[in-house]
């Protein structure tokens, strides 16, 4: 291996990816009931929701220019939908557009939403600058809560703790603020802080809700503290203020599975199923598929799958869960059968499904099946992406078919997209192979392509090229 290159690439590609929990975003969500469905384009909602240009301001201006009324409830609903779908920049543009209109009533209720959006679009420093412009009289609990949430999402522990203390001093620290801090401590593995917060909540008479319990349960699961997990679950079940929900039991079941206790895990999964509400069935069944597979119960996987199919439309996510569950059970023939079923039935093509099939086949060394899957994607008029070729390339590396690995890696780089992360193991193996066979020009071209695609900084690019040159000198 080209050790130095591998280290540089690995250092370059490390990053932190996280999602905030649904309850953490409470401060910035508003409960708005959507209007009845209208014909596409006849409402401002439908015009904006289907608009994907860099700025939505022209659409808003055109609407006003046509003499049509502006309903702030509609605008808030649209902002909520944009946030739900990750269109944070468009949501912020609507907030800013509303601010510029003197005839609109912009109350303090908009401030937490604006703060959250600024943090997501421009970063925490801009959010702090905006917070500093808010008058003290307008810094209500929801505003401080939004700032706390911004720090938690950015994993700024010290600033989050300082904000939490400020909220305590102002009397703003309710259950939600404690849940935000507990979520942050859990993410950063500071589990000892969780018990302290729960004790503080008990002392202050602050209600410990289902989210508090679930955060603590999950931390016990991650730390494999099964006895403490069981004790807390009993307390949760006995708490008259808590209505037990299905995911609490799936969380505990996961803890038992980690500890190797399949019997108790299966008991919890059965309890979980009794608590699933009609609106929760899709996500619950997808979760159960994975957990029953972890418990080694193929019969239960198919039982849940049949329940899932009775919901009506079978979503791509369901096929992804089923295929990964069957792969976990080492039922590769079943994976192939389910994939063929998906090919015949899907309503919307999703490249994640064939990519998963390619991954499963490559892990098992079934490269011909992986190649056939990609061929089928192309024949149906769809294009493989960087992830497709990267997964296939790794399969070739494991089989020591390096010429094919190099070609697949080239294709992955050419079809790469912003945010794609190069597989350092595969790339290092390809560069090593090219170096050993004396094809340093090809190796440099591969690195150059990565730089041109924006996946390597100028500094990393020059460093790797230098390493390649040194390898060339040593070889000669």
ABEGO torsion letter per residue (X at the ends): XBAAAAAAAAAAABBBBBBBBAAAAAAABBBBBBBBBBBBGABAAAAAAABABABAAAAAAAAAAAGBBBBAAAAAAAAAAAAAAGBAAAAAAAAAAAAABAABBBBAAAAAAAAAAAAAAAEAAAAAAAAAABBAAABBAAAAAAAAAAAAAAGBAAAAAAAAAAAAAAGABBAAAAAAAAAAAAAAGBAAAAAAAAAAAAAAGBBBBAAAAAAAAAAAAAAGBAAAAAAAAAAAAABAABBBBAAAAAAAAAAAAAAGBAAAAAAAAAAAAAABBAAAAAAAAAAAAAAAAAAGBAAAAAAAAAAAAAAEBBBAAAAAAAAAAAAAAGBAAAAAAAAAAAAAABABBBAAAAAAAAAAAAAAGBAAAAAAAAAAAAAAGBBBBAAAAAAAAAAAAAAGBAAAAAAAAAAAAAABBBGBBBBAAAAAAAAAAAAAAGBAAAAAAAAAAAAAAGABBAAAAAAAAAAAAAAAAAAX
